[in-house]
Amino acid sequence: MEADFFQRVFEVARMIPLGRVTSYGAIARCLGSAGSSRMVGWAMNLSHHQPIYVPAHRVVNRNGLLTGKMHFSSPTAMEELLQNEGVRVEKDRVVDFNHLFWDPMVELSEH
């Protein structure tokens, strides 16, 4: 069950557009499991070992904080990946988070 949930998390994360971010909770809600944002975080921690790339750097907490940064290859890797996509980060927080927020419940229902 957990492995299946993690794979579904990875599928949603792979759909986050370049230069946009979403939250653990938004992915959990999209998957019909609103109380599972922590499990989404665990999935992101394991995403670095997936055979198909998962852009885990685009998943932040509900306030735009880079709470998962310690699970990357270096303490600054998450921020660097975001900045390479044009996302500004200051003090471990996505600048203009509300504008850059990608809500899978809204975005995926439009397609």
RAQUI-V82658 format. One record per helix or strand of 3 or more residues. SS is the DSSP state (hx for helix, st for strand). FROM is the first residue (numbers start at 1). TO is the last residue. If there is no record, write none. Layout:
SS/FROM/TO + SS/FROM/TO
This chain:
hx/2/14 + st/21/23 + hx/24/30 + hx/37/49 + hx/56/58 + hx/69/71 + hx/77/84 + hx/97/100 + hx/104/107
